[in-house]
Structures are given as C-alpha cells and as structure tokens.
C-alpha cells in the first residue's frame, strides 16, 4: 500500500532544501508540463490543454489516485528551461557545488 501524505507533510517536503547532483539536468522527469496533452482534474471536473504544474494533494490520494494527479494551469513558463527554473525555485533545490550560482542567465538560488 502506498504511503499517504497529508497536505502539511507535502508542503514540508516541497520546501525542504535539496542539493542537486552534478548531472541533475540529464536525470529530470519534470512534472511541470507543457501544452503536450489535455489534463483533467477529476474532483474539480475541469479539463485544460495548457502549461500546467502537477501538485501533490491529500484529496487525490483519498480517491486512490496518484498523489500528483491534480494540476494547476500556469503562465510562469513556456518552454523546457523555464519549467526547470520554476521547478527549482518552487521546490527548494540547491545547485551542486560544481555549478555556477547562475542558471540559464538568471540568479535563482537563495
């Protein structure tokens, strides 16, 4: 049985500082999606074909669905590099020591 996370635990895990390995870009499976498919939020009964960010929630886990089945439309990115920047900024990632503190020409590290 999969572990069920409460919203407060999800928020804590997202905010936790995470140091990236040197080869992190090669290993990304970004949940910050483009306009490549229609997404449906089952509980809310809404569907959209737009850039969107998957968000883990208790309510979708309660239905037996994947924790990140819910997604929100976003205008924060319009390409892969923008999605990576948004993901790193949102989720507490820290650049590896070997990488410069500037990524994609923008300072994003705290």
Secondary structure, DSSP 8 states (H G I E B T S, - for coil): ------HHHHHHHHHS-EE--TTHHHH---SEE-TTS-EEETTTTEEE-S-EEEE--HHHHHTTS-TT-EEEE--S-SSHHHHHHHHHHHTTEE--TTS-SEETTEE---
